[in-house]
Amino acid sequence: MKIMKLTFLPLLLGLLASPADGAGDEIRPNEIRAAIAFFNRFSKTEVAMPSGKEIDEILRGDVAKRRVKTGGPDDPQRAIGYILIDEPRQSVWLAALDPTFEPIEGLSMLLLADLGRGNADWYHHLDLPWPIADRHWIIKLRNTINLSENTRGRAWEQTWTLAEDGKPLALRSVAAGKVEGLDLETARNSIYTPVNHGAWIAIKLREDKTLLIYHVTTVVGGLIPDSFVLRWAMATLDDVLNEVKSRAPNMVAYQAKLDTPWTGGDGEPMRIEQGHWVEGVHQRRVKLKGIIE
């Protein structure tokens, strides 16, 4: 097994590094496969390898989607989307994770705790049309910093998990008037979602080409079947990922207006010099320590 690690990983690194550091070159199908395999080598949650047809969709700049079983027949399925964006990874990261980005209509958000290095706890409330009860939840956002370290900064990931005991805190936050436009009675009548977890993943393929992956697993509770929720999640993937794609070209100018630089998936502030992104500390390291061990 040790020999496999020493021979297989440099092959993946070679596919990613040549000519991945150049700009403007066409992405090859094997680079998509190598990037995902490289990510899966170090991530706790593997991403499904796209089929040949799905890779063709990715290379065209379209959204590729699939459903993935996460366990037994009664367990919720994961909705996963892939898109190739012709922008630097930092721009894509900021476009996806900026809290002013509201990909779902009717979603209200409140920052509960900023834990530093891109980690935070958020309250979300989703206003749904009558007669469906509103949903709300608290999620824990966490940057997988060791993934960035182990991939030499090639792969960034931010995961979210549900705070299972978060309903009392959610109600206290609403009662204190911290959520604009939301009253305590509405929050009390909302259903706290029993399952909600997923991740944003941004993999650098070129200086100006980023593979963005988004996956979500959710159960909203109440009388809404899981199959309906999965279909809804699959249907929203196009809108969410295409909106990130449309926002990404404006992110250098947007970052320049922020009081505090946005944090990358390596846990470090993203920096701009002379109108261009500057690579983070993990990508400036040239040694392979931690990658082939």
Backbone bond lengths (Angstrom), bond angles and torsions (degrees), N, CA, C in turn:
res aa  C-N    CA-C-N  psi(-1)  N-CA   C-N-CA  omega(-1)  CA-C   N-CA-C  phi
1 M - - - 1.468 - - 1.521 110.62 -
2 K 1.335 117.60 -37.20 1.454 120.19 178.86 1.524 110.47 -62.56
3 I 1.341 117.12 -38.49 1.461 120.53 178.79 1.524 110.18 -64.82
4 M 1.337 116.61 -39.70 1.459 119.74 177.62 1.514 111.10 -58.56
5 K 1.337 116.65 -42.89 1.458 119.65 -179.26 1.520 110.63 -63.77
6 L 1.318 117.35 -39.10 1.463 120.81 -175.70 1.521 112.09 -74.24
7 T 1.336 117.51 -25.07 1.459 119.46 -178.25 1.516 112.63 -98.36
8 F 1.324 116.74 -36.08 1.451 120.62 -175.06 1.527 112.48 -75.48
9 L 1.322 116.73 -42.97 1.464 119.34 -175.81 1.519 113.30 -67.53
10 P 1.333 121.43 -43.11 1.464 118.35 175.20 1.516 112.80 -59.82
11 L 1.355 117.93 -31.45 1.458 120.23 176.25 1.521 110.63 -62.67
12 L 1.337 116.56 -45.44 1.456 120.07 177.93 1.517 111.02 -64.32
13 L 1.331 116.42 -41.24 1.463 120.00 178.31 1.518 110.39 -61.78
14 G 1.330 116.45 -37.94 1.456 119.46 179.70 1.515 111.90 -65.56
15 L 1.334 116.65 -40.53 1.457 119.73 178.18 1.528 111.50 -64.82
16 L 1.338 115.50 -33.83 1.454 119.28 -179.76 1.520 112.38 -80.52
17 A 1.308 117.40 -30.53 1.458 120.05 -171.72 1.515 113.62 -93.55
18 S 1.328 119.04 -14.07 1.459 119.97 -175.74 1.527 110.39 -134.87
19 P 1.363 118.04 108.38 1.455 127.05 2.92 1.514 112.32 -101.23
20 A 1.320 119.14 46.81 1.457 121.50 -170.41 1.512 113.96 -63.70
21 D 1.344 119.63 -20.62 1.447 119.81 -179.29 1.516 111.97 -85.12
22 G 1.329 117.89 -6.07 1.449 120.51 176.87 1.514 110.29 -84.50
23 A 1.321 116.07 166.94 1.450 120.32 179.54 1.524 109.24 -113.33
24 G 1.306 116.36 144.45 1.453 121.13 172.00 1.510 115.43 89.36
25 D 1.330 119.92 -11.32 1.453 121.52 179.60 1.522 110.39 -71.58
26 E 1.319 116.52 150.75 1.450 121.14 177.61 1.534 109.98 -71.56
27 I 1.311 115.40 138.69 1.456 120.55 176.23 1.524 108.99 -80.79
28 R 1.326 116.16 135.77 1.460 121.84 179.48 1.530 110.07 -97.62
29 P 1.328 117.88 152.28 1.471 120.16 179.92 1.524 112.95 -54.20
30 N 1.350 116.89 -40.34 1.464 118.77 -178.74 1.521 112.97 -64.56
31 E 1.336 116.87 -24.82 1.462 118.97 177.86 1.521 111.04 -70.82
32 I 1.326 116.73 -35.46 1.462 119.84 175.48 1.523 109.48 -63.91
33 R 1.326 116.06 -46.22 1.468 120.14 -179.89 1.532 110.65 -63.02
34 A 1.334 116.32 -44.05 1.469 119.98 -178.99 1.514 111.30 -64.40
35 A 1.337 117.29 -39.44 1.459 120.75 -179.40 1.524 111.01 -63.18
36 I 1.333 116.57 -43.18 1.461 119.60 -179.29 1.524 110.73 -71.11
37 A 1.329 117.32 -39.66 1.472 120.16 176.92 1.525 110.78 -62.38
38 F 1.325 116.24 -39.53 1.466 121.39 178.95 1.520 110.43 -64.72
39 F 1.323 116.38 -43.87 1.458 120.61 176.20 1.527 111.00 -60.50
40 N 1.324 116.78 -47.39 1.460 121.08 -177.16 1.520 112.33 -62.48
41 R 1.333 116.31 -27.64 1.470 119.76 -179.93 1.519 111.42 -61.00
42 F 1.336 118.24 -28.35 1.459 121.00 -173.00 1.528 113.86 -119.06
43 S 1.316 118.20 -11.05 1.462 120.64 -177.45 1.522 111.06 -86.50
44 K 1.330 115.78 147.09 1.455 120.37 175.77 1.522 111.54 -73.10
45 T 1.326 117.22 -26.49 1.460 122.12 179.08 1.516 109.08 -117.92
46 E 1.321 116.85 110.66 1.456 120.25 -177.32 1.526 111.08 -72.34
47 V 1.325 114.75 150.44 1.461 122.62 175.97 1.522 108.07 -102.69
48 A 1.320 116.50 135.49 1.465 120.50 -179.76 1.527 110.64 -62.11
49 M 1.324 115.92 138.12 1.463 120.63 177.33 1.530 109.24 -74.46
50 P 1.337 118.63 124.92 1.465 120.02 179.95 1.526 111.35 -63.44
51 S 1.317 115.69 150.99 1.453 121.32 174.13 1.524 109.51 -73.92
52 G 1.338 115.74 172.40 1.458 119.40 177.40 1.520 112.23 -58.77
53 K 1.334 116.83 -41.61 1.462 121.34 178.67 1.520 110.53 -63.95
54 E 1.323 116.73 -41.47 1.468 120.40 -179.57 1.524 111.08 -67.77
55 I 1.324 117.63 -36.55 1.466 120.00 177.00 1.526 110.04 -65.58
56 D 1.321 117.97 -37.98 1.465 120.38 175.04 1.524 110.72 -59.56
57 E 1.330 116.92 -40.84 1.464 120.65 177.70 1.520 110.69 -63.11
58 I 1.327 115.96 -42.77 1.471 120.56 179.35 1.523 110.46 -61.46
59 L 1.325 117.35 -45.65 1.465 121.03 -177.21 1.529 111.94 -67.15
60 R 1.333 117.58 -24.54 1.464 120.91 175.71 1.529 111.95 -78.74
61 G 1.338 116.36 -7.90 1.456 119.89 -176.98 1.507 113.72 89.08
62 D 1.335 116.55 8.03 1.458 121.01 178.55 1.528 110.27 -87.93
63 V 1.319 115.52 169.30 1.461 121.29 175.09 1.525 108.75 -87.09
64 A 1.325 116.15 124.73 1.467 121.63 172.57 1.524 107.83 -99.70
65 K 1.339 116.87 136.43 1.461 121.03 -175.11 1.524 110.16 -132.33
66 R 1.328 113.97 151.23 1.461 118.64 172.52 1.515 110.06 -158.24
67 R 1.324 114.03 160.34 1.457 121.78 173.69 1.521 108.17 -102.18
68 V 1.315 116.17 141.61 1.462 120.50 -178.16 1.522 108.75 -131.19
69 K 1.324 117.11 127.76 1.458 121.17 175.77 1.525 109.21 -73.19
70 T 1.333 115.85 135.14 1.462 120.42 -177.42 1.516 113.26 -105.19
71 G 1.313 118.61 -4.59 1.458 120.72 -178.26 1.506 110.26 -175.98
72 G 1.333 116.07 -131.72 1.457 121.40 -179.75 1.516 111.73 -76.52
73 P 1.335 117.00 178.69 1.472 121.31 -176.93 1.519 113.53 -63.66
74 D 1.329 117.59 -23.87 1.465 121.01 -178.80 1.531 112.67 -94.32
75 D 1.323 117.14 -3.95 1.456 120.14 -179.99 1.527 110.08 -82.08
76 P 1.346 117.06 150.24 1.477 119.18 179.40 1.519 110.95 -65.88
77 Q 1.327 115.30 149.03 1.453 120.65 177.24 1.528 110.55 -93.37
78 R 1.315 115.54 159.25 1.464 121.76 -179.87 1.522 109.42 -99.79
79 A 1.323 115.82 134.78 1.466 121.74 171.02 1.519 107.53 -96.79
80 I 1.330 117.25 130.65 1.451 121.15 -175.53 1.530 109.73 -134.22
81 G 1.321 115.72 137.56 1.452 121.17 179.16 1.513 111.51 -130.66
82 Y 1.334 116.02 146.59 1.467 122.80 -179.51 1.532 107.90 -128.12
83 I 1.335 116.61 142.10 1.462 120.14 174.36 1.532 108.77 -151.32
84 L 1.328 116.48 141.32 1.456 122.84 176.29 1.522 107.81 -99.29
85 I 1.332 116.73 123.92 1.463 121.70 -175.65 1.525 108.88 -119.20
86 D 1.324 116.41 128.69 1.467 122.29 -177.54 1.525 111.01 -83.72
87 E 1.326 114.98 60.44 1.467 122.73 177.98 1.521 108.65 -146.99
88 P 1.351 117.35 156.50 1.459 119.70 176.49 1.521 111.33 -57.91
89 R 1.304 114.92 151.65 1.459 119.99 -176.01 1.537 111.85 -60.17
90 Q 1.336 118.25 -35.66 1.465 119.92 179.58 1.523 111.15 -62.21
91 S 1.337 117.06 -40.34 1.464 120.27 179.04 1.526 110.99 -64.17
92 V 1.316 116.35 -41.63 1.464 121.11 179.58 1.528 110.02 -65.46
93 W 1.321 116.47 -42.69 1.469 122.21 -179.47 1.525 110.79 -59.86
94 L 1.320 116.00 -48.51 1.465 120.22 -179.55 1.522 111.15 -66.20
95 A 1.324 117.57 -39.93 1.464 120.75 179.70 1.526 111.65 -62.28
96 A 1.334 116.91 -34.75 1.466 121.36 -178.17 1.526 112.27 -80.00
97 L 1.338 117.17 -38.33 1.465 120.44 -168.74 1.518 114.89 -103.44
98 D 1.311 117.92 -8.88 1.457 121.04 176.97 1.531 109.53 -54.94
99 P 1.347 118.30 124.91 1.474 119.97 -175.61 1.521 114.36 -65.92
100 T 1.339 118.33 -14.97 1.466 119.08 175.41 1.528 111.47 -77.71
101 F 1.328 116.89 -10.94 1.463 121.78 176.56 1.525 108.39 -78.94
102 E 1.324 117.22 113.54 1.459 122.44 -178.87 1.530 108.55 -116.39
103 P 1.338 116.16 89.51 1.467 119.47 -173.31 1.519 114.59 -72.32
104 I 1.340 117.54 -14.60 1.459 120.94 -176.40 1.523 108.79 -119.70
105 E 1.311 116.90 125.14 1.459 120.92 179.53 1.527 110.39 -65.19
106 G 1.338 115.90 136.44 1.456 121.25 178.80 1.506 114.39 89.02
107 L 1.348 117.25 7.00 1.464 120.75 -177.61 1.526 110.27 -93.18
108 S 1.342 116.51 123.65 1.464 123.03 173.50 1.515 108.58 -107.06
109 M 1.348 116.74 143.37 1.457 120.58 -175.14 1.526 110.32 -134.20
110 L 1.320 116.01 148.03 1.465 122.50 176.36 1.523 108.89 -140.52
111 L 1.321 116.47 126.17 1.462 121.05 174.70 1.520 108.92 -75.70
112 L 1.325 116.45 118.37 1.459 121.79 -179.62 1.519 112.42 -92.22
113 A 1.335 116.58 -37.81 1.471 119.94 -177.50 1.514 109.56 -154.81
114 D 1.336 116.07 124.88 1.457 122.08 172.28 1.521 107.40 -96.84
115 L 1.332 116.32 110.17 1.461 121.68 -172.85 1.518 112.81 -96.64
116 G 1.336 117.31 2.16 1.456 120.82 178.21 1.520 112.98 84.57
117 R 1.337 115.44 157.80 1.462 123.88 178.40 1.531 112.22 58.28
118 G 1.323 116.13 30.42 1.452 120.38 178.12 1.512 114.89 85.89
119 N 1.314 117.92 3.50 1.460 122.09 -179.03 1.535 109.90 -97.32
120 A 1.325 116.59 138.99 1.457 120.17 -177.12 1.521 110.29 -162.09
121 D 1.342 114.96 160.76 1.458 122.22 172.92 1.528 107.80 -114.17
122 W 1.352 116.27 133.65 1.453 121.82 -176.09 1.530 110.76 -128.88
123 Y 1.326 114.78 145.19 1.465 121.53 169.34 1.519 108.28 -100.57
124 H 1.336 116.72 133.40 1.457 122.74 177.81 1.527 108.77 -124.39
125 H 1.324 115.53 139.55 1.463 121.44 173.45 1.516 107.99 -130.43
126 L 1.329 116.73 129.73 1.459 122.17 -178.51 1.520 109.67 -112.61
127 D 1.328 115.59 116.07 1.457 122.74 178.72 1.529 108.81 -82.75
128 L 1.330 116.85 117.60 1.463 121.97 -176.91 1.525 110.33 -113.44
129 P 1.320 117.18 151.40 1.472 120.14 -177.43 1.530 111.60 -68.41
130 W 1.338 115.39 144.12 1.455 121.16 176.00 1.527 109.10 -60.65
131 P 1.336 119.69 140.99 1.465 128.04 11.81 1.530 114.35 -97.25
132 I 1.333 117.67 14.88 1.464 120.65 -179.32 1.524 109.36 -77.98
133 A 1.321 117.05 131.47 1.460 120.81 179.57 1.529 110.60 -70.06
134 D 1.331 115.96 144.45 1.460 120.36 175.83 1.529 110.00 -62.45
135 R 1.332 115.18 158.20 1.466 121.91 175.77 1.514 109.26 -118.87
136 H 1.329 115.82 152.24 1.464 120.35 172.26 1.516 109.58 -150.54
137 W 1.332 114.48 161.39 1.461 119.42 -175.45 1.526 109.51 -167.06
138 I 1.318 115.72 162.58 1.466 122.87 171.65 1.527 107.46 -118.21
139 I 1.329 115.97 129.53 1.459 120.19 178.95 1.519 110.80 -119.54
140 K 1.322 114.10 152.38 1.463 122.11 177.84 1.523 108.21 -108.02
141 L 1.325 116.36 111.36 1.458 121.64 178.03 1.521 109.29 -89.14
142 R 1.337 116.23 130.11 1.461 119.81 -178.42 1.533 110.17 -138.90
143 N 1.318 116.65 127.44 1.463 121.42 172.23 1.525 109.18 -77.46
144 T 1.315 117.08 132.32 1.468 121.42 178.65 1.524 107.66 -87.35
145 I 1.324 115.61 81.62 1.463 120.76 -170.89 1.528 111.83 -68.39
146 N 1.330 117.37 -35.54 1.465 118.20 179.05 1.531 111.64 -65.85
147 L 1.340 117.94 -25.79 1.459 120.78 175.43 1.527 109.95 -65.96
148 S 1.321 116.85 -43.19 1.462 120.28 176.57 1.522 110.73 -61.83
149 E 1.327 116.60 -42.36 1.465 120.59 179.19 1.524 110.86 -61.98
150 N 1.328 116.54 -47.19 1.462 120.47 -174.76 1.521 113.42 -70.73
151 T 1.325 117.10 -24.44 1.463 120.81 179.17 1.529 111.49 -100.63
152 R 1.307 117.58 14.21 1.467 122.85 -177.30 1.532 111.74 54.60
153 G 1.302 115.55 37.48 1.451 120.94 176.46 1.507 114.87 79.94
154 R 1.326 118.60 2.92 1.466 120.23 -179.71 1.530 111.98 -68.67
155 A 1.321 116.80 -36.57 1.466 120.85 -174.79 1.518 110.30 -118.12
156 W 1.313 115.06 129.51 1.464 122.43 173.42 1.511 108.47 -115.90
157 E 1.335 115.19 143.60 1.462 119.82 179.57 1.520 109.22 -144.03
158 Q 1.325 115.96 134.17 1.459 121.16 167.80 1.519 107.98 -121.72
159 T 1.318 115.79 121.56 1.458 121.32 -179.77 1.526 109.72 -100.95
160 W 1.313 114.90 158.88 1.457 118.49 167.97 1.511 109.20 -134.22
161 T 1.333 114.92 143.53 1.459 122.58 177.36 1.522 108.24 -132.74
162 L 1.312 115.34 154.83 1.455 121.25 -177.85 1.524 110.69 -79.62
163 A 1.334 116.27 136.64 1.463 120.76 169.03 1.525 106.77 -82.30
164 E 1.313 116.31 100.75 1.461 120.62 -170.58 1.532 112.41 -64.48
165 D 1.327 116.87 -28.42 1.466 120.38 179.46 1.528 110.79 -102.77
166 G 1.321 117.20 27.63 1.459 120.81 -171.50 1.517 115.90 -85.21
167 K 1.333 119.50 -9.11 1.466 119.79 -174.68 1.527 112.83 -60.33
168 P 1.339 120.84 -45.34 1.476 119.02 178.54 1.533 112.78 -58.55
169 L 1.328 117.19 -41.55 1.457 120.18 177.91 1.528 110.83 -65.07
170 A 1.328 116.29 -38.28 1.462 120.01 178.00 1.525 110.60 -60.18
171 L 1.324 117.32 -46.19 1.464 121.18 -179.08 1.519 111.39 -66.31
172 R 1.331 116.80 -38.31 1.470 119.34 178.38 1.528 110.73 -64.34
173 S 1.316 116.68 -39.38 1.462 120.74 -179.36 1.524 110.98 -65.56
174 V 1.329 116.26 -40.81 1.461 120.01 178.33 1.526 110.66 -68.86
175 A 1.338 116.87 -42.48 1.463 120.90 179.81 1.523 111.65 -60.57
176 A 1.325 116.82 -30.37 1.468 121.08 179.86 1.526 112.02 -80.17
177 G 1.329 117.13 0.98 1.449 120.54 177.99 1.512 114.17 75.69
178 K 1.331 117.29 23.46 1.466 120.68 -175.65 1.526 113.46 -84.09
179 V 1.335 117.16 -16.80 1.464 120.45 -178.29 1.524 108.11 -105.93
180 E 1.302 116.17 109.98 1.459 121.15 -175.70 1.526 111.32 -61.51
181 G 1.336 114.91 129.59 1.457 120.79 175.65 1.520 114.74 80.07
182 L 1.330 117.75 7.39 1.466 120.93 -178.09 1.521 109.42 -123.10
183 D 1.341 117.07 126.72 1.459 120.67 179.91 1.527 110.40 -104.54
184 L 1.318 115.10 166.39 1.457 120.68 -173.76 1.526 111.87 -65.45
185 E 1.321 117.56 -38.89 1.474 119.33 179.98 1.524 111.34 -61.18
186 T 1.334 116.37 -42.29 1.469 119.84 178.22 1.520 110.53 -62.34
187 A 1.327 116.80 -42.45 1.464 120.64 179.89 1.526 111.47 -64.72
188 R 1.321 116.86 -40.99 1.463 120.21 179.48 1.527 112.15 -63.57
189 N 1.324 115.92 -33.08 1.462 120.57 -179.80 1.530 112.84 -84.49
190 S 1.320 116.92 -3.92 1.460 120.85 178.74 1.518 110.04 -84.20
191 I 1.307 116.49 151.38 1.468 122.21 179.21 1.519 109.42 -94.06
192 Y 1.325 115.86 129.96 1.463 120.91 177.22 1.529 108.08 -80.68
193 T 1.338 116.96 119.25 1.465 120.55 -174.23 1.526 111.02 -63.89
194 P 1.329 118.24 134.12 1.471 120.84 -177.38 1.529 114.25 -80.64
195 V 1.339 118.09 -22.33 1.474 121.42 -179.22 1.525 108.38 -138.79
196 N 1.319 116.60 128.26 1.462 120.57 176.42 1.530 108.01 -164.42
197 H 1.325 116.39 104.46 1.466 119.87 176.33 1.522 109.53 -153.89
198 G 1.314 115.58 157.20 1.457 120.26 -177.84 1.512 110.80 175.05
199 A 1.339 116.29 -160.39 1.464 119.56 -177.05 1.529 110.81 -164.54
200 W 1.325 114.65 152.28 1.454 124.23 162.82 1.521 107.67 -102.62
201 I 1.323 117.21 133.59 1.467 122.10 -179.96 1.520 108.12 -130.76
202 A 1.318 116.75 129.24 1.466 121.70 178.71 1.522 108.30 -127.01
203 I 1.339 116.30 118.31 1.462 121.98 -177.34 1.527 108.86 -114.73
204 K 1.295 116.07 125.68 1.463 121.46 179.83 1.528 109.72 -77.90
205 L 1.351 116.17 121.33 1.457 121.90 175.17 1.525 111.44 -104.13
206 R 1.313 117.15 -39.39 1.459 125.15 174.76 1.529 106.73 -138.67
207 E 1.321 116.13 173.91 1.450 118.49 174.06 1.524 110.52 -60.36
208 D 1.336 116.68 -30.89 1.462 120.51 -176.52 1.519 112.97 -119.62
209 K 1.324 118.30 21.80 1.460 121.32 179.67 1.529 109.40 -139.87
210 T 1.319 115.04 124.69 1.458 121.66 -175.22 1.521 110.06 -128.98
211 L 1.310 116.45 132.38 1.458 121.59 172.27 1.524 107.80 -91.60
212 L 1.331 115.86 114.69 1.458 121.41 179.48 1.524 109.10 -104.72
213 I 1.322 115.25 131.47 1.459 122.15 -179.72 1.526 108.19 -127.17
214 Y 1.309 115.09 135.80 1.469 121.38 179.77 1.518 107.98 -132.49
215 H 1.331 116.83 128.58 1.464 118.35 175.27 1.521 110.49 -137.31
216 V 1.331 114.51 147.43 1.459 120.47 -176.96 1.520 109.28 -144.55
217 T 1.330 114.75 140.23 1.456 122.44 172.62 1.519 106.62 -126.36
218 T 1.330 116.98 123.29 1.461 118.64 -176.39 1.514 111.56 -147.43
219 V 1.323 114.65 148.41 1.461 123.88 168.85 1.524 105.29 -129.74
220 V 1.314 117.21 126.20 1.467 119.01 -173.51 1.518 113.16 -94.47
221 G 1.330 118.17 -7.63 1.452 120.17 177.71 1.521 112.43 76.94
222 G 1.329 115.44 -173.55 1.455 120.07 -178.11 1.522 111.30 69.31
223 L 1.328 116.26 -146.85 1.465 121.52 -176.23 1.517 113.03 -97.53
224 I 1.344 117.31 5.52 1.458 120.04 -178.12 1.523 109.47 -83.28
225 P 1.318 119.33 120.86 1.473 121.24 -177.80 1.526 111.61 -65.44
226 D 1.335 115.46 149.14 1.460 120.45 178.45 1.523 111.60 -60.51
227 S 1.328 117.46 -34.89 1.466 120.96 -178.91 1.526 110.71 -63.06
228 F 1.334 117.21 -37.31 1.458 120.81 177.86 1.523 110.41 -66.47
229 V 1.324 116.40 -42.29 1.465 120.93 179.91 1.523 110.42 -62.53
230 L 1.334 116.84 -40.74 1.459 120.11 179.16 1.523 110.86 -64.37
231 R 1.326 117.48 -43.11 1.468 120.13 178.02 1.522 110.99 -61.79
232 W 1.334 115.63 -39.34 1.468 119.49 178.11 1.525 110.26 -64.87
233 A 1.328 116.92 -43.84 1.463 120.46 179.55 1.522 111.34 -62.17
234 M 1.331 116.82 -42.24 1.460 120.34 178.57 1.524 110.72 -63.27
235 A 1.327 116.62 -38.84 1.462 120.54 -177.92 1.516 111.98 -68.55
236 T 1.339 117.54 -29.72 1.470 120.46 -178.15 1.524 112.91 -82.92
237 L 1.335 118.30 -13.21 1.461 120.50 -177.02 1.529 111.78 -58.57
238 D 1.330 117.10 -42.97 1.467 120.16 -179.53 1.525 110.92 -58.98
239 D 1.334 116.76 -48.84 1.460 120.39 -177.88 1.519 111.51 -63.41
240 V 1.342 117.07 -45.25 1.458 120.89 -176.98 1.531 111.25 -63.21
241 L 1.326 117.17 -50.10 1.464 120.30 -175.03 1.529 111.80 -73.08
242 N 1.309 117.56 -36.98 1.467 119.16 177.65 1.526 111.38 -68.66
243 E 1.328 117.07 -31.65 1.466 119.52 176.73 1.523 110.35 -67.70
244 V 1.334 117.63 -39.83 1.469 120.45 174.74 1.524 109.94 -60.09
245 K 1.326 116.14 -43.81 1.467 121.39 179.71 1.527 111.11 -59.12
246 S 1.321 117.09 -41.02 1.463 120.14 -178.21 1.526 111.92 -74.01
247 R 1.320 117.48 -27.82 1.473 121.66 -179.29 1.528 112.50 -80.89
248 A 1.326 117.11 -30.60 1.462 121.62 -170.43 1.531 114.77 -54.74
249 P 1.356 121.12 -41.26 1.462 119.74 -178.16 1.525 114.41 -61.91
250 N 1.330 118.17 -18.24 1.464 121.42 -177.10 1.521 113.58 -97.09
251 M 1.329 117.83 4.28 1.448 119.56 -169.37 1.533 114.62 -78.42
252 V 1.328 119.20 -24.96 1.469 119.02 175.95 1.525 109.53 -64.38
253 A 1.330 116.62 -46.44 1.459 120.30 178.19 1.530 110.99 -65.88
254 Y 1.326 116.54 -37.10 1.466 120.39 179.74 1.524 111.23 -65.57
255 Q 1.341 116.65 -43.99 1.467 120.47 179.09 1.519 111.12 -60.33
256 A 1.337 117.31 -37.44 1.460 120.93 -178.03 1.525 111.87 -63.48
257 K 1.333 117.72 -22.27 1.464 121.55 -179.17 1.523 113.05 -90.81
258 L 1.334 117.12 -10.67 1.463 120.28 -177.72 1.530 111.05 -74.17
259 D 1.330 115.95 141.54 1.464 119.82 176.98 1.526 111.31 -66.33
260 T 1.330 116.03 -35.59 1.463 122.06 -179.75 1.523 108.62 -125.28
261 P 1.338 119.15 128.82 1.466 120.40 179.64 1.533 111.18 -57.22
262 W 1.327 116.06 143.34 1.457 120.75 178.11 1.527 109.45 -70.15
263 T 1.314 115.58 150.81 1.460 121.37 -177.97 1.519 110.81 -92.43
264 G 1.335 116.49 132.45 1.450 121.49 177.58 1.513 112.01 -80.02
265 G 1.324 115.72 176.99 1.457 120.59 179.18 1.513 113.68 -69.43
266 D 1.347 116.93 -7.73 1.462 121.13 174.68 1.521 112.16 -90.63
267 G 1.343 116.76 2.83 1.456 120.39 179.43 1.513 114.17 81.71
268 E 1.331 117.23 5.84 1.468 121.67 -177.92 1.530 110.13 -112.19
269 P 1.347 116.79 150.75 1.473 118.96 177.46 1.531 110.97 -61.10
270 M 1.310 116.34 135.99 1.461 120.82 176.59 1.529 108.31 -79.27
271 R 1.331 116.44 134.04 1.462 120.84 -173.42 1.527 111.24 -118.81
272 I 1.331 114.15 148.90 1.458 121.99 176.59 1.517 108.75 -120.49
273 E 1.325 116.49 133.32 1.459 122.18 174.24 1.520 108.50 -131.84
274 Q 1.321 115.43 125.57 1.471 122.08 179.04 1.529 111.58 53.77
275 G 1.326 115.53 40.76 1.450 120.60 175.06 1.512 115.94 79.31
276 H 1.351 116.93 11.02 1.469 120.53 -179.15 1.520 109.81 -132.90
277 W 1.328 115.27 150.65 1.453 120.47 176.88 1.526 110.33 -68.24
278 V 1.326 115.95 145.20 1.460 122.60 175.77 1.517 107.51 -108.14
279 E 1.325 116.40 133.73 1.459 120.12 -176.28 1.527 111.26 -65.68
280 G 1.355 114.98 149.44 1.449 121.54 -179.31 1.519 112.73 -78.41
281 V 1.310 114.57 176.94 1.464 120.72 -172.70 1.522 112.18 -63.27
282 H 1.330 118.52 -36.51 1.469 120.12 -176.31 1.514 111.75 -68.99
283 Q 1.326 118.11 -30.66 1.453 120.22 179.55 1.527 112.04 -81.67
284 R 1.331 117.35 -17.34 1.460 119.47 178.63 1.521 111.94 -83.47
285 R 1.332 117.03 -12.88 1.457 120.41 177.82 1.511 110.27 -76.49
286 V 1.318 117.06 137.10 1.452 119.72 -177.71 1.524 112.88 -107.05
287 K 1.320 117.87 -15.24 1.460 118.82 -179.29 1.514 110.78 -81.28
288 L 1.318 116.61 156.65 1.458 122.34 -175.27 1.522 112.98 -96.98
289 K 1.322 117.15 9.14 1.449 118.99 -178.31 1.529 109.80 -56.93
290 G 1.323 117.63 132.61 1.442 122.42 -178.56 1.514 113.01 91.13
291 I 1.346 117.48 -12.42 1.465 119.06 -179.58 1.518 110.86 -97.37
292 I 1.320 117.84 -41.36 1.465 119.57 -177.05 1.517 111.97 -107.37
293 E 1.333 116.95 4.94 1.457 118.07 177.51 1.509 110.20 -81.51
